[in-house]
Amino acid sequence: MSSARGEIAALAVDRLAGRAVLPDDLVAAAVRAVVAGLDSPTLPMLAGLGRDDTTAPDLFAQVVAELGIEMPADAASARWQLLGAALAALARGDVSVNEGATAVWELDARLGHPEALTEVRRWIAMLDSWIPTDVTPVSFCEDQILQQARELLAGSWPPVTR
């Protein structure tokens, strides 16, 4: 049941952060939550909607409230939360460097390219433009991205931009 609740919470944070979450994603998560035994007054209604039902986002917001899911204060806080999770997944090796870098790049853009992310952004750009004839090995770029992720996570969160 907690994984179904976690999926709903993750979708809610994605929506708040401005990521594309389709009505179908919301309905599918609701179906999995009902099957898992999660309960709220609106959850069965959401689970019963069609794939492209335009009422899904409003019902989803009701479900999130009914389940008492704690949400970040605003879109920027949601983006920093997602960025922290993406950096942590990178640092732990849960995702490939390319996959993690893609998520970091997207969230960096959504945050307006904060100064605190300058170094990781620089190494991601180098990795993205790397070609086999480059003097710098691709593994060096990847190692630098991992190092930057660890350094960012070791400091205050979200990082203070001076």
URZISUL-V220902 format. One record per backbone hydrogen bond with DSSP energy under -1.0 kcal/mol. NH is the residue of the N-H (numbers start at 0). CO is the residue of the C=O. E is the energy in kcal/mol with one decimal. If there is no record, write none. Layout:
BEGIN
nh=NH co=CO e=E
nh=NH co=CO e=E
END
This chain:
BEGIN
nh=4 co=0 e=-2.2
nh=5 co=1 e=-2.6
nh=6 co=2 e=-2.1
nh=7 co=3 e=-2.0
nh=8 co=4 e=-2.6
nh=9 co=5 e=-2.6
nh=10 co=6 e=-2.3
nh=11 co=7 e=-2.2
nh=12 co=8 e=-2.3
nh=13 co=9 e=-2.5
nh=14 co=10 e=-2.6
nh=15 co=11 e=-2.3
nh=16 co=12 e=-2.4
nh=17 co=14 e=-1.2
nh=18 co=13 e=-2.4
nh=25 co=21 e=-1.6
nh=26 co=22 e=-2.6
nh=27 co=23 e=-2.6
nh=28 co=24 e=-2.1
nh=29 co=25 e=-2.0
nh=30 co=26 e=-2.4
nh=31 co=27 e=-2.3
nh=32 co=28 e=-2.2
nh=33 co=29 e=-2.5
nh=34 co=30 e=-2.5
nh=35 co=31 e=-1.9
nh=36 co=33 e=-1.2
nh=37 co=32 e=-2.6
nh=45 co=41 e=-2.2
nh=46 co=42 e=-2.6
nh=47 co=43 e=-1.3
nh=48 co=45 e=-1.4
nh=52 co=49 e=-1.4
nh=55 co=52 e=-1.4
nh=58 co=54 e=-2.3
nh=59 co=55 e=-3.0
nh=60 co=56 e=-2.2
nh=61 co=57 e=-1.7
nh=62 co=58 e=-2.4
nh=63 co=59 e=-2.6
nh=64 co=60 e=-2.0
nh=65 co=61 e=-3.0
nh=66 co=62 e=-2.4
nh=67 co=64 e=-1.1
nh=68 co=63 e=-2.1
nh=77 co=73 e=-2.1
nh=78 co=74 e=-2.4
nh=79 co=75 e=-2.4
nh=80 co=76 e=-2.2
nh=81 co=77 e=-2.5
nh=82 co=78 e=-2.5
nh=83 co=79 e=-2.6
nh=84 co=80 e=-2.0
nh=85 co=81 e=-2.4
nh=86 co=82 e=-2.8
nh=87 co=83 e=-2.3
nh=88 co=84 e=-2.4
nh=89 co=85 e=-2.0
nh=90 co=86 e=-2.8
nh=91 co=87 e=-2.4
nh=93 co=88 e=-2.1
nh=99 co=95 e=-2.8
nh=100 co=96 e=-2.9
nh=101 co=97 e=-1.9
nh=102 co=98 e=-1.7
nh=103 co=99 e=-2.5
nh=104 co=100 e=-2.7
nh=105 co=101 e=-2.2
nh=106 co=102 e=-2.3
nh=107 co=103 e=-2.7
nh=108 co=104 e=-2.0
nh=109 co=105 e=-2.1
nh=110 co=106 e=-1.8
nh=111 co=108 e=-1.6
nh=112 co=107 e=-2.9
nh=116 co=113 e=-1.9
nh=117 co=114 e=-2.0
nh=120 co=116 e=-2.6
nh=121 co=117 e=-2.2
nh=122 co=118 e=-2.2
nh=123 co=119 e=-2.2
nh=124 co=120 e=-2.3
nh=125 co=121 e=-1.9
nh=126 co=122 e=-2.4
nh=127 co=123 e=-2.7
nh=128 co=124 e=-1.7
nh=129 co=126 e=-1.0
nh=133 co=130 e=-2.6
nh=140 co=136 e=-1.4
nh=141 co=137 e=-2.4
nh=142 co=138 e=-2.5
nh=143 co=139 e=-2.2
nh=144 co=140 e=-2.0
nh=145 co=141 e=-2.2
nh=146 co=142 e=-2.5
nh=147 co=143 e=-2.6
nh=148 co=144 e=-2.3
nh=149 co=145 e=-2.3
nh=150 co=146 e=-2.5
nh=151 co=147 e=-2.6
nh=152 co=148 e=-2.2
nh=153 co=149 e=-1.8
END
